């Protein structure tokens, strides 16, 4: 799960789309491509607010990170192939964005999983669960990435902009793309396209509430509540900090780290070295995917079926 990293995913996709443009490819349905850049994370917000009626598919957001990426992209290709011409553009744009999300996830998740445990060891009083350390790192990386990629401060960024309002016209197509995925890969055959299609709207609503551009929510509301609850930084770990100088979240010192899923894999790469490599991989995968429509190369060949969390072929476990 990487819910706090929505800014990094948004900006990463913009980097990839720029590289695609130089290769002569413009993403179809750019607003839907921006939705796709949030990957399965849109479902973390599905029907989670108390006043939103209906069954939540938040669990399916987690499950989508734990299944074979090759099977998921094969399902997306099948959905595009049987879609109407009108739906096809929105679906293709969405999948182009989704490749961006997947490429960044698989490249940086081993990094984050390693450093969350180091942070937990150094600062045991901060959180009560591994999630809180994971979210703290990714929240900080959102702030750092925004500054690095745009020169802007987090207070100047509206979180709702990661899901463009103009993408709403493509949301029904997204529901139709995912309905077979829910039925065949996630064990939810009763899920309708209309229910699934609520996810982007729900995310826009939820992140608007999460926005803390002035840090007032953190200082005056959330921090005192956390202290009273004594359950760690369950809320503030989700808020993007204005200052990230308290820890080397991006590993700019190039300290050694290892992939927790395979400790023979060690590195001194910073977050941004991984980020830049992932941008090249995302560009290559998108171009290969477009060449593979309608029935070309397998998605296993294009993705190597490397897990969202592990960056290893066939390893899908998420350690949090």
Backbone bond lengths (Angstrom), bond angles and torsions (degrees), N, CA, C in turn:
res aa  C-N    CA-C-N  psi(-1)  N-CA   C-N-CA  omega(-1)  CA-C   N-CA-C  phi
1 X - - - 1.459 - - 1.528 109.39 -
2 X 1.344 117.52 135.34 1.456 118.37 -179.21 1.513 111.69 -141.21
3 X 1.310 114.77 44.98 1.459 121.81 -175.13 1.531 114.77 -53.11
4 X 1.345 120.92 -40.38 1.458 117.26 -177.12 1.527 113.79 -68.61
5 X 1.341 119.64 -17.30 1.461 121.28 -170.18 1.520 113.56 -85.60
6 X 1.310 117.95 26.89 1.466 119.75 -174.18 1.525 111.98 -66.32
7 X 1.335 118.17 -32.30 1.460 119.68 178.39 1.528 109.82 -68.53
8 X 1.322 116.76 -45.25 1.464 120.21 178.97 1.524 110.67 -59.54
9 X 1.321 117.28 -42.37 1.469 120.01 179.14 1.530 111.05 -65.25
10 X 1.297 116.48 -40.57 1.468 120.64 179.08 1.528 110.76 -62.25
11 X 1.329 116.76 -47.98 1.458 120.81 -178.10 1.519 111.87 -70.70
12 X 1.316 116.11 -35.98 1.465 120.21 177.08 1.525 110.19 -59.88
13 X 1.333 117.15 -44.43 1.462 120.53 178.65 1.525 111.23 -61.12
14 X 1.341 117.26 -39.02 1.454 119.22 177.53 1.525 111.08 -61.83
15 X 1.321 116.29 -38.22 1.475 120.74 176.52 1.536 109.88 -62.27
16 X 1.328 116.45 -46.31 1.467 120.36 -178.66 1.525 111.20 -65.07
17 X 1.339 116.65 -42.19 1.464 119.49 -179.21 1.528 110.73 -63.61
18 X 1.335 116.82 -32.72 1.460 120.39 176.09 1.526 110.77 -66.49
19 X 1.337 116.06 -40.68 1.460 119.69 177.32 1.529 110.71 -65.57
20 X 1.320 117.16 -38.78 1.464 120.52 177.90 1.524 111.33 -63.54
21 X 1.332 115.42 -40.38 1.459 119.32 179.99 1.521 110.70 -60.20
22 X 1.327 116.38 -39.47 1.460 120.15 177.79 1.528 111.49 -66.04
23 X 1.339 116.04 -24.23 1.469 120.83 177.24 1.521 111.53 -89.22
24 X 1.345 116.19 4.34 1.454 120.14 177.65 1.508 115.28 86.93
25 X 1.340 117.11 16.10 1.468 121.37 -178.02 1.528 109.09 -120.95
26 X 1.319 116.15 123.64 1.460 121.54 174.50 1.517 108.75 -103.85
27 X 1.337 118.30 127.27 1.462 119.17 -179.57 1.530 111.58 -56.04
28 X 1.319 115.91 135.34 1.457 119.83 175.51 1.526 108.35 -72.07
29 X 1.333 115.92 145.37 1.460 121.65 177.89 1.527 110.55 46.06
30 X 1.343 118.71 69.08 1.473 121.39 -174.10 1.525 114.58 -52.46
31 X 1.331 117.60 -37.01 1.466 118.84 179.80 1.526 110.92 -65.31
32 X 1.338 116.75 -38.05 1.460 119.59 177.38 1.527 111.04 -72.16
33 X 1.328 116.94 -30.55 1.461 119.50 174.71 1.529 110.35 -63.09
34 X 1.346 116.66 -36.22 1.464 120.03 176.72 1.526 110.88 -65.29
35 X 1.334 117.19 -38.34 1.476 120.17 175.21 1.523 109.32 -62.95
36 X 1.330 116.45 -44.22 1.456 120.52 179.39 1.514 112.76 -60.12
37 X 1.331 117.06 -31.00 1.462 120.75 -179.99 1.523 112.42 -61.42
38 X 1.335 117.57 -20.27 1.465 121.03 175.98 1.523 112.36 -86.34
39 X 1.333 116.41 -4.77 1.458 121.41 173.73 1.509 113.70 53.94
40 X 1.335 117.31 -144.09 1.472 120.49 -179.51 1.520 113.45 -68.08
41 X 1.333 117.26 -11.00 1.463 120.45 -174.04 1.520 112.89 -63.73
42 X 1.340 117.07 -20.80 1.463 118.04 178.11 1.515 111.43 -59.77
43 X 1.326 116.83 -27.85 1.464 119.50 -177.52 1.522 112.86 -77.89
44 X 1.323 118.30 -16.68 1.461 119.90 175.76 1.525 111.42 -61.10
45 X 1.324 116.65 -21.92 1.469 121.94 -176.60 1.527 112.41 -103.70
46 X 1.331 117.64 1.56 1.458 121.41 -173.15 1.528 111.47 -68.57
47 X 1.334 115.72 113.98 1.476 122.31 176.15 1.529 112.82 54.26
48 X 1.319 118.42 38.37 1.467 120.39 -177.80 1.526 112.87 -95.88
49 X 1.322 118.24 -18.50 1.454 119.77 179.78 1.527 109.64 -78.30
50 X 1.331 117.61 143.65 1.473 121.01 -171.59 1.522 114.38 -56.44
51 X 1.321 117.95 -30.45 1.462 120.68 -176.27 1.531 113.10 -90.15
52 X 1.333 117.49 1.87 1.465 120.32 -179.94 1.523 109.92 -93.03
53 X 1.336 118.40 115.12 1.469 120.98 -176.91 1.524 111.38 -77.07
54 X 1.321 115.33 159.53 1.455 120.81 173.85 1.518 113.06 101.47
55 X 1.325 115.08 166.77 1.454 122.56 -178.77 1.518 110.69 -70.61
56 X 1.333 115.55 136.21 1.462 120.23 177.14 1.526 110.28 -87.67
57 X 1.337 114.99 141.79 1.463 121.27 175.12 1.527 110.80 -108.36
58 X 1.332 116.43 28.87 1.464 119.85 179.57 1.527 110.89 -60.40
59 X 1.323 117.27 -38.02 1.462 120.89 179.49 1.519 110.96 -61.27
60 X 1.329 116.15 -35.33 1.460 119.51 -179.18 1.530 111.13 -67.09
61 X 1.332 117.36 -26.95 1.459 119.82 174.36 1.517 111.18 -60.83
62 X 1.333 116.63 -40.91 1.468 120.46 176.63 1.515 111.39 -69.09
63 X 1.334 116.83 -43.28 1.462 120.31 -178.03 1.522 112.37 -62.82
64 X 1.320 116.99 -34.36 1.458 119.95 179.69 1.532 111.54 -63.89
65 X 1.339 117.42 -25.19 1.459 121.12 175.76 1.527 111.82 -79.78
66 X 1.319 117.87 -10.14 1.461 121.58 -171.84 1.526 113.51 -112.77
67 X 1.321 117.43 5.08 1.454 120.28 178.82 1.518 109.79 -105.45
68 X 1.319 115.11 171.27 1.457 120.79 -179.77 1.524 111.01 -62.97
69 X 1.335 119.18 119.14 1.459 119.68 175.98 1.523 112.45 -59.59
70 X 1.331 117.26 -35.43 1.468 119.83 179.50 1.526 110.64 -61.69
71 X 1.341 117.08 -43.67 1.469 120.06 178.79 1.522 110.95 -66.25
72 X 1.326 116.85 -37.33 1.459 120.11 -179.48 1.530 110.41 -65.53
73 X 1.317 117.49 -46.40 1.464 119.58 -179.86 1.531 111.67 -69.73
74 X 1.332 117.61 -29.26 1.475 119.14 173.22 1.530 109.73 -64.23
75 X 1.341 115.93 -40.04 1.470 119.59 178.01 1.520 110.55 -65.36
76 X 1.325 117.31 -39.75 1.463 120.21 176.46 1.527 110.80 -62.52
77 X 1.331 117.09 -43.28 1.461 119.32 179.44 1.529 110.72 -62.03
78 X 1.333 116.50 -43.50 1.462 119.87 178.57 1.521 110.90 -60.73
79 X 1.331 116.87 -40.47 1.463 120.63 179.04 1.516 112.14 -63.52
80 X 1.323 116.83 -41.90 1.467 120.71 178.30 1.530 110.21 -65.25
81 X 1.330 116.88 -41.11 1.464 120.57 -176.81 1.522 113.00 -64.24
82 X 1.335 117.11 -30.75 1.468 118.38 -178.47 1.530 112.58 -99.25
83 X 1.322 117.15 2.80 1.471 120.78 -176.04 1.514 111.87 -78.60
84 X 1.338 114.46 160.31 1.458 120.04 171.34 1.517 108.95 -68.12
85 X 1.327 116.48 162.53 1.461 120.54 179.43 1.525 111.09 -59.20
86 X 1.335 116.44 -37.21 1.461 120.67 -179.67 1.524 111.15 -66.33
87 X 1.335 116.46 -43.86 1.459 120.26 179.71 1.521 111.98 -70.99
88 X 1.325 117.01 -30.61 1.458 120.32 -171.71 1.525 112.05 -60.24
89 X 1.323 117.33 -41.33 1.462 119.69 -179.43 1.525 111.11 -64.32
90 X 1.340 116.99 -45.38 1.466 120.29 179.69 1.521 110.92 -63.99
91 X 1.328 117.09 -42.25 1.462 120.86 -179.93 1.518 111.50 -65.71
92 X 1.325 116.76 -43.60 1.464 120.19 -179.12 1.522 110.43 -64.20
93 X 1.327 117.25 -42.82 1.456 120.09 176.34 1.511 111.39 -59.93
94 X 1.332 116.25 -43.59 1.458 120.21 179.28 1.527 111.09 -60.16
95 X 1.323 117.22 -45.32 1.463 120.19 -177.89 1.528 111.02 -67.79
96 X 1.325 117.37 -35.39 1.463 119.29 174.77 1.534 110.36 -58.99
97 X 1.324 116.70 -44.18 1.457 119.78 176.29 1.513 112.11 -65.33
98 X 1.328 116.46 -37.87 1.467 121.09 -178.97 1.526 110.63 -63.01
99 X 1.322 117.95 -37.03 1.464 119.92 175.98 1.528 110.66 -59.12
100 X 1.325 117.10 -36.36 1.463 120.55 176.82 1.522 110.22 -61.79
101 X 1.314 116.01 -46.45 1.466 120.19 -179.91 1.523 110.59 -60.47
102 X 1.305 115.52 -48.17 1.463 120.94 -178.03 1.523 111.52 -61.51
103 X 1.330 117.20 -44.55 1.463 120.45 -178.18 1.523 111.39 -61.57
104 X 1.331 116.81 -43.05 1.462 119.43 -179.53 1.520 110.92 -70.72
105 X 1.322 117.33 -41.96 1.465 120.47 178.54 1.518 111.30 -55.23
106 X 1.329 116.10 -52.85 1.466 118.30 -172.56 1.528 111.51 -68.87
107 X 1.330 117.06 -28.43 1.459 119.86 179.94 1.520 112.75 -75.18
108 X 1.341 117.59 -38.95 1.466 119.26 -170.27 1.526 114.39 -105.71
109 X 1.331 118.43 -13.61 1.457 117.45 -178.77 1.530 113.36 -62.79
110 X 1.340 120.45 -43.16 1.473 117.01 176.17 1.522 112.48 -57.53
111 X 1.322 117.33 -37.52 1.457 123.34 176.27 1.528 110.58 -59.47
112 X 1.327 116.70 -49.49 1.465 120.73 -177.72 1.522 110.95 -66.64
113 X 1.353 117.37 -41.60 1.462 119.70 -179.75 1.527 111.21 -62.86
114 X 1.322 116.40 -38.39 1.462 118.63 178.16 1.526 110.64 -65.78
115 X 1.335 116.58 -50.03 1.460 119.12 -172.81 1.526 112.38 -73.59
116 X 1.346 118.26 -22.83 1.468 117.63 176.55 1.520 110.18 -64.91
117 X 1.329 117.12 -35.85 1.462 119.66 179.96 1.528 110.98 -73.11
118 X 1.330 116.98 -33.43 1.462 119.44 175.22 1.529 110.68 -66.56
119 X 1.317 116.39 -42.51 1.462 120.55 178.08 1.527 110.48 -64.59
120 X 1.312 116.03 -39.26 1.469 120.79 178.84 1.523 110.84 -63.84
121 X 1.336 116.91 -39.41 1.460 121.31 178.40 1.532 110.90 -66.57
122 X 1.333 116.81 -40.50 1.463 121.24 -177.71 1.524 112.62 -75.50
123 X 1.339 116.16 -33.78 1.461 120.32 -174.44 1.536 110.12 -130.02
124 X 1.326 117.46 67.09 1.466 120.33 -174.69 1.524 114.17 -63.62
125 X 1.305 117.84 -19.71 1.462 120.20 -178.01 1.516 114.50 -83.09
126 X 1.328 117.49 -7.12 1.470 119.66 -175.18 1.520 112.39 -73.22
127 X 1.328 117.24 -50.20 1.456 119.88 -172.54 1.516 112.56 -127.45
128 X 1.319 114.64 159.41 1.463 119.73 177.13 1.515 112.02 -101.75
129 X 1.339 118.00 -10.26 1.456 122.33 178.67 1.527 109.84 -137.69
130 X 1.331 115.74 160.16 1.466 120.41 176.45 1.522 111.08 -62.78
131 X 1.348 116.64 -31.75 1.460 120.38 179.09 1.528 111.58 -54.48
132 X 1.307 116.23 -40.89 1.462 119.73 -174.22 1.523 111.46 -67.06
133 X 1.318 117.49 -35.82 1.459 120.69 176.24 1.533 110.33 -71.89
134 X 1.324 116.10 -39.64 1.466 121.30 177.05 1.526 109.97 -60.19
135 X 1.325 115.98 -48.77 1.463 120.20 -179.28 1.526 111.63 -65.30
136 X 1.334 116.60 -37.59 1.468 119.11 179.36 1.533 110.66 -60.90
137 X 1.335 116.70 -44.30 1.463 119.89 179.94 1.520 110.69 -64.42
138 X 1.322 117.17 -45.89 1.455 118.79 -177.13 1.534 112.11 -70.95
139 X 1.310 117.66 -31.22 1.464 120.08 173.96 1.524 110.15 -63.57
140 X 1.324 116.45 -43.39 1.463 120.27 178.29 1.528 110.77 -65.02
141 X 1.326 116.92 -39.39 1.462 120.05 179.43 1.522 111.68 -65.48
142 X 1.324 117.77 -31.10 1.468 120.01 172.57 1.531 110.47 -59.48
143 X 1.327 116.00 -48.54 1.464 120.88 -179.83 1.523 111.10 -61.62
144 X 1.330 116.26 -45.28 1.462 121.33 -177.47 1.526 110.69 -66.64
145 X 1.328 117.00 -41.74 1.463 120.80 -179.13 1.513 110.83 -66.09
146 X 1.322 117.18 -40.86 1.459 120.20 178.67 1.526 110.31 -60.04
147 X 1.311 116.68 -43.19 1.468 120.54 -179.81 1.526 110.39 -66.67
148 X 1.323 116.64 -42.69 1.454 120.60 -176.92 1.523 112.73 -69.34
149 X 1.330 116.53 -41.52 1.462 120.19 -174.28 1.524 112.99 -83.27
150 X 1.337 117.75 -28.77 1.463 119.94 -173.18 1.517 114.15 -127.22
151 X 1.333 117.98 -14.94 1.462 120.93 -174.57 1.514 113.27 77.87
152 X 1.332 117.20 5.47 1.465 120.96 -176.78 1.520 111.44 -93.37
153 X 1.324 115.35 157.84 1.453 122.26 174.39 1.522 109.57 -93.31
154 X 1.315 116.36 155.56 1.453 120.10 -176.55 1.532 111.96 -62.87
155 X 1.332 116.94 -26.89 1.460 119.53 178.98 1.528 111.80 -66.85
156 X 1.332 117.24 -17.94 1.461 121.60 -178.58 1.517 113.23 -93.34
157 X 1.325 117.47 2.08 1.468 120.90 -174.50 1.527 110.71 -111.65
158 X 1.317 116.50 127.13 1.461 121.73 175.86 1.526 108.87 -91.25
159 X 1.321 116.78 117.13 1.461 120.38 -175.51 1.520 112.71 -58.64
160 X 1.326 117.62 -33.65 1.470 119.95 -177.72 1.524 111.98 -62.91
161 X 1.333 117.37 -17.78 1.459 119.03 -177.97 1.517 112.90 -70.65
162 X 1.333 117.81 -12.80 1.471 118.38 178.11 1.527 110.98 -70.16
163 X 1.337 117.77 -20.35 1.462 122.72 172.92 1.527 106.53 -115.70
164 X 1.323 118.18 93.40 1.470 119.98 -174.33 1.522 111.97 -59.47
165 X 1.321 116.18 138.80 1.465 120.14 179.29 1.518 111.25 -60.11
166 X 1.346 117.25 -34.06 1.464 120.08 -177.39 1.525 113.01 -71.80
167 X 1.334 116.59 -5.91 1.466 119.12 177.38 1.525 112.23 -76.51
168 X 1.333 117.56 -9.89 1.472 120.88 -174.00 1.524 112.82 -56.11
169 X 1.334 116.96 -31.45 1.457 119.16 -179.99 1.516 113.50 -63.24
170 X 1.324 116.96 -21.51 1.459 120.72 -179.82 1.511 114.66 -97.08
171 X 1.332 117.89 -5.01 1.460 119.80 -176.08 1.528 113.65 -62.33
172 X 1.347 120.15 -39.76 1.471 118.30 176.09 1.532 112.29 -59.12
173 X 1.342 117.26 -36.87 1.463 120.62 177.59 1.522 110.62 -64.56
174 X 1.330 116.54 -37.65 1.456 120.23 176.85 1.535 110.50 -61.25
175 X 1.324 115.95 -41.96 1.461 119.48 177.27 1.514 111.69 -60.30
176 X 1.327 116.60 -41.78 1.469 120.22 179.85 1.534 111.51 -70.06
177 X 1.319 117.46 -31.35 1.459 120.63 176.42 1.524 111.12 -66.68
178 X 1.333 115.84 -40.45 1.465 120.48 -174.48 1.524 114.05 -85.03
179 X 1.322 119.01 -20.96 1.460 118.93 -173.69 1.544 112.34 -56.35
180 X 1.334 120.23 -46.01 1.470 119.27 175.84 1.531 112.80 -65.69
181 X 1.311 117.74 -30.95 1.466 120.99 177.71 1.526 109.54 -64.65
182 X 1.333 116.17 -45.24 1.464 119.94 178.02 1.526 110.55 -62.70
183 X 1.323 116.89 -40.49 1.465 120.73 -176.59 1.521 112.26 -70.75
184 X 1.323 117.63 -42.24 1.472 120.67 -169.92 1.511 114.38 -100.62
185 X 1.325 118.03 -29.01 1.459 120.00 -177.20 1.517 113.40 -107.62
186 X 1.332 117.49 -24.14 1.460 120.48 -174.78 1.523 113.64 -113.20
187 X 1.318 117.59 0.33 1.462 120.79 176.30 1.510 115.09 69.15
188 X 1.344 117.41 30.12 1.456 120.62 179.38 1.545 109.86 -126.55
189 X 1.325 117.20 66.49 1.472 119.89 -177.44 1.519 113.43 -64.94
190 X 1.334 117.11 -19.69 1.473 120.11 -178.73 1.531 112.57 -80.17
191 X 1.313 117.25 -11.70 1.469 120.82 -178.64 1.522 109.40 -67.55
192 X 1.311 116.26 127.01 1.460 119.83 -179.71 1.527 110.18 -93.60
193 X 1.311 115.12 158.26 1.462 119.57 177.84 1.524 111.11 -59.51
194 X 1.328 116.33 -38.25 1.467 120.20 -179.20 1.529 111.28 -65.04
195 X 1.334 117.63 -40.10 1.467 120.50 177.71 1.524 110.99 -64.77
196 X 1.315 115.78 -45.80 1.462 121.08 -178.14 1.525 110.72 -61.84
197 X 1.325 115.91 -38.32 1.467 121.47 -174.92 1.524 113.10 -67.96
198 X 1.327 119.02 -6.97 1.461 121.78 177.58 1.527 112.38 -75.31
199 X 1.330 117.31 -15.11 1.466 120.66 -171.40 1.536 113.83 -58.33
200 X 1.336 120.50 -47.89 1.475 118.17 -179.25 1.527 112.92 -62.63
201 X 1.338 116.43 -40.29 1.467 119.33 178.45 1.524 110.51 -62.92
202 X 1.325 116.78 -43.60 1.458 120.16 -179.93 1.521 111.30 -63.60
203 X 1.321 116.43 -36.65 1.470 119.21 178.18 1.519 110.46 -65.35
204 X 1.324 117.70 -43.93 1.470 120.15 178.74 1.518 110.76 -57.71
205 X 1.337 117.13 -43.58 1.459 120.49 -179.80 1.530 111.06 -64.30
206 X 1.326 115.99 -46.36 1.461 120.19 -174.41 1.527 111.79 -66.77
207 X 1.330 117.22 -43.16 1.459 118.28 -176.52 1.528 111.55 -71.98
208 X 1.314 116.39 -23.54 1.458 118.28 173.23 1.521 110.39 -61.82
209 X 1.336 116.20 -37.73 1.465 120.76 178.49 1.527 111.69 -73.59
210 X 1.348 116.64 -27.48 1.459 121.02 -178.54 1.531 112.38 -79.65
211 X 1.330 116.82 -16.90 1.458 120.35 -176.94 1.534 110.78 -61.25
212 X 1.324 116.18 131.23 1.473 121.49 -179.31 1.523 108.17 -138.20
213 X 1.332 115.83 61.70 1.460 121.11 -170.88 1.526 112.65 -65.58
214 X 1.320 117.83 -26.70 1.466 120.97 -179.67 1.525 112.68 -99.83
215 X 1.354 117.30 -2.46 1.471 123.73 -177.92 1.529 112.56 68.23
216 X 1.337 117.74 11.64 1.464 120.91 -179.25 1.523 110.89 -67.55
217 X 1.329 117.26 -42.87 1.471 120.21 -179.43 1.525 110.16 -59.27
218 X 1.314 115.95 -41.79 1.462 119.94 -179.51 1.526 111.24 -63.55
219 X 1.331 117.40 -48.57 1.465 121.63 -173.14 1.528 113.42 -74.35
220 X 1.319 116.47 -43.00 1.460 119.56 -170.25 1.523 114.63 -98.09
221 X 1.327 117.00 -21.16 1.460 118.36 -174.79 1.517 112.20 -119.20
222 X 1.335 117.14 -59.85 1.459 119.76 -169.07 1.522 112.99 -71.71
223 X 1.324 117.80 -44.82 1.458 119.27 -178.16 1.527 112.53 -61.04
224 X 1.345 119.98 -47.12 1.472 119.14 176.38 1.533 113.02 -60.28
225 X 1.336 117.14 -38.45 1.469 120.26 179.10 1.524 110.22 -63.68
226 X 1.318 116.79 -42.90 1.470 120.42 179.37 1.523 111.54 -62.81
227 X 1.308 116.39 -39.70 1.463 118.92 179.95 1.526 111.24 -63.85
228 X 1.315 115.76 -38.94 1.460 119.59 178.54 1.520 111.17 -69.02
229 X 1.337 117.01 -39.61 1.468 121.20 -176.63 1.525 111.96 -73.76
230 X 1.318 117.75 -28.33 1.460 123.46 -179.58 1.528 112.12 56.47
231 X 1.321 115.87 41.85 1.471 121.20 177.96 1.521 111.19 -122.53
232 X 1.322 115.45 27.89 1.451 119.38 178.01 1.516 112.43 77.53
233 X 1.322 114.70 -170.71 1.469 120.90 -174.83 1.522 110.81 -85.66
234 X 1.333 115.97 62.01 1.461 120.03 -173.99 1.527 112.60 -69.96
235 X 1.323 117.91 -22.24 1.463 121.23 -179.91 1.525 111.66 -109.32
236 X 1.329 117.81 -46.51 1.458 119.78 -175.10 1.527 112.07 -68.83
237 X 1.333 118.09 -21.92 1.466 119.39 177.34 1.527 111.27 -65.48
238 X 1.336 116.58 -19.82 1.460 121.50 179.18 1.526 112.93 -88.11
239 X 1.322 116.85 -9.20 1.460 120.78 -176.34 1.519 110.10 -95.06
240 X 1.322 116.44 136.02 1.461 119.96 -178.45 1.525 110.23 -74.89
241 X 1.331 117.98 124.83 1.468 120.56 -176.82 1.524 111.40 -76.88
242 X 1.306 116.21 149.06 1.461 120.35 174.41 1.519 110.68 -75.27
243 X 1.327 117.09 -33.55 1.463 122.57 -177.49 1.527 108.96 -117.10
244 X 1.324 116.89 127.82 1.467 120.74 -179.79 1.530 111.48 -116.80
245 X 1.330 116.74 19.91 1.457 120.08 -176.33 1.516 114.72 -82.54
246 X 1.335 117.72 1.63 1.457 120.32 -175.37 1.528 113.52 -83.35
247 X 1.346 117.17 -9.33 1.473 120.35 -178.30 1.524 107.60 -162.07
248 X 1.311 117.55 156.78 1.473 121.12 -178.13 1.522 109.63 -88.56
249 X 1.324 116.20 71.67 1.465 121.47 -173.81 1.534 113.12 -62.63
250 X 1.319 117.83 -33.46 1.463 121.58 -177.32 1.526 112.32 -94.81
251 X 1.324 117.84 4.33 1.463 122.85 -179.03 1.537 111.31 54.40
252 X 1.305 114.57 47.37 1.467 119.14 178.71 1.529 111.96 -71.56
253 X 1.337 116.84 -12.21 1.463 121.10 175.09 1.521 112.05 -84.96
254 X 1.318 117.01 -5.51 1.470 123.28 177.70 1.531 112.07 60.60
255 X 1.319 115.63 44.11 1.461 120.13 174.12 1.533 109.61 -71.85
256 X 1.313 115.60 156.13 1.464 120.72 -179.36 1.527 110.38 -74.03
257 X 1.316 115.89 139.20 1.461 121.71 173.39 1.524 108.86 -143.83
258 X 1.333 116.94 163.40 1.457 120.73 -179.57 1.524 109.60 -129.34
259 X 1.317 115.70 155.38 1.463 121.70 174.42 1.526 108.26 -74.39
260 X 1.333 119.63 116.15 1.465 120.62 -177.82 1.522 113.81 -60.65
261 X 1.320 117.69 -19.00 1.458 121.38 179.75 1.526 111.88 -86.11
262 X 1.324 116.97 -14.94 1.462 122.22 178.21 1.522 107.37 -159.17
263 X 1.315 116.18 94.58 1.458 120.00 -171.83 1.525 113.18 -72.11
264 X 1.341 116.62 -5.17 1.459 118.72 171.66 1.521 111.02 -73.63
265 X 1.346 115.75 -16.77 1.459 121.04 177.95 1.516 107.73 -91.49
266 X 1.329 116.27 109.39 1.456 120.00 178.20 1.519 109.73 -126.06
267 X 1.331 114.92 157.52 1.454 120.27 -172.60 1.522 110.06 -156.72
268 X 1.317 115.56 161.60 1.466 121.78 168.68 1.527 109.93 -120.39
269 X 1.325 116.79 14.12 1.463 120.99 -177.59 1.523 111.34 -62.32
270 X 1.303 115.71 143.59 1.456 121.26 170.87 1.527 109.11 -81.20
271 X 1.310 115.35 168.42 1.465 119.80 175.93 1.513 110.90 -56.46
272 X 1.321 118.09 -40.89 1.455 119.86 -174.53 1.519 113.20 -76.19
273 X 1.311 118.01 -24.02 1.464 119.15 171.21 1.532 109.88 -67.54
274 X 1.315 117.06 -40.34 1.464 121.24 175.37 1.527 110.62 -65.96
275 X 1.309 116.02 -41.03 1.466 123.46 179.53 1.531 110.55 -59.17
276 X 1.329 116.17 -46.37 1.457 120.31 -178.72 1.531 111.21 -67.80
277 X 1.322 117.14 -40.21 1.462 120.50 176.97 1.525 110.27 -63.07
278 X 1.326 116.76 -43.34 1.463 120.85 -179.38 1.522 111.36 -62.84
279 X 1.339 117.99 -34.16 1.463 120.80 178.31 1.525 110.74 -62.46
280 X 1.312 116.95 -39.57 1.466 120.33 176.79 1.529 110.66 -66.69
281 X 1.336 116.25 -41.61 1.462 119.78 -179.95 1.526 111.27 -66.10
282 X 1.327 117.00 -40.49 1.467 120.07 179.34 1.525 110.39 -63.30
283 X 1.314 116.63 -43.10 1.460 120.50 178.86 1.520 110.72 -59.75
284 X 1.325 116.33 -45.80 1.466 120.37 179.92 1.525 111.55 -63.51
285 X 1.348 117.00 -41.67 1.461 119.60 -178.82 1.527 111.49 -66.55
286 X 1.322 117.14 -40.04 1.463 120.15 179.83 1.530 110.51 -64.15
287 X 1.320 116.98 -45.30 1.464 120.06 178.80 1.524 110.85 -62.41
288 X 1.336 116.71 -40.93 1.464 120.16 178.30 1.526 111.26 -66.17
289 X 1.330 116.68 -38.57 1.469 120.50 179.05 1.528 110.80 -63.31
290 X 1.322 116.93 -45.23 1.465 119.96 179.29 1.527 110.72 -62.86
291 X 1.323 117.24 -38.26 1.461 120.59 176.87 1.529 111.49 -66.97
292 X 1.348 116.05 -27.96 1.466 121.07 -176.54 1.528 113.25 -83.60
293 X 1.336 117.79 -6.62 1.461 120.02 176.38 1.522 108.76 -81.44
294 X 1.351 119.03 134.31 1.469 126.33 3.10 1.527 114.90 -89.82
295 X 1.342 119.19 -20.76 1.470 118.68 -172.04 1.529 112.09 -149.24
296 X 1.317 116.54 46.82 1.452 120.66 -178.94 1.513 113.07 -91.27
297 X 1.331 116.52 -131.33 1.468 122.33 -175.62 1.519 111.45 -56.58
298 X 1.326 115.93 150.27 1.460 120.48 179.26 1.520 110.17 -72.57
299 X 1.319 115.43 154.32 1.459 119.87 177.33 1.530 111.33 -70.10
300 X 1.335 117.05 -23.75 1.463 119.74 173.97 1.523 110.18 -65.30
301 X 1.329 116.67 -39.33 1.462 120.00 177.62 1.528 110.93 -67.30
302 X 1.322 116.53 -37.84 1.464 120.46 -176.49 1.527 112.10 -74.55
303 X 1.329 117.45 -38.47 1.474 121.65 -175.25 1.520 114.14 -102.34
304 X 1.333 117.20 -13.40 1.479 122.71 -168.43 1.532 111.66 58.13
305 X 1.323 116.27 11.65 1.462 122.70 -178.88 1.527 112.21 52.33
306 X 1.322 116.37 36.50 1.466 121.32 179.16 1.529 109.85 -76.53
307 X 1.337 116.51 128.85 1.453 122.03 -173.64 1.511 113.69 -63.32
308 X 1.337 116.10 149.35 1.462 122.18 177.70 1.527 111.81 -56.11
309 X 1.324 116.97 -36.33 1.466 120.53 -174.69 1.514 113.03 -97.31
310 X 1.332 117.11 -34.05 1.458 121.06 -168.71 1.510 114.78 -95.12
311 X 1.324 117.45 -26.47 1.464 123.89 -170.78 1.524 111.11 63.48
312 X 1.323 117.92 20.19 1.456 122.59 179.96 1.525 109.88 -118.00
313 X 1.339 118.01 142.38 1.468 120.42 179.32 1.529 111.79 -60.02
314 X 1.319 116.45 127.28 1.446 122.01 173.94 1.513 115.76 75.82
315 X 1.333 118.19 5.56 1.475 121.08 -179.80 1.527 107.12 -109.16
316 X 1.337 115.18 108.83 1.465 120.29 -172.49 1.519 114.11 -111.21
317 X 1.316 117.85 -4.74 1.467 121.12 -176.98 1.511 110.12 -59.26
318 X 1.325 115.75 140.74 1.461 121.78 174.51 1.518 107.63 -109.10
319 X 1.324 116.75 122.79 1.472 120.87 -178.26 1.509 109.68 -103.44
320 X 1.321 116.18 104.08 1.455 121.38 176.41 1.522 108.95 -140.63
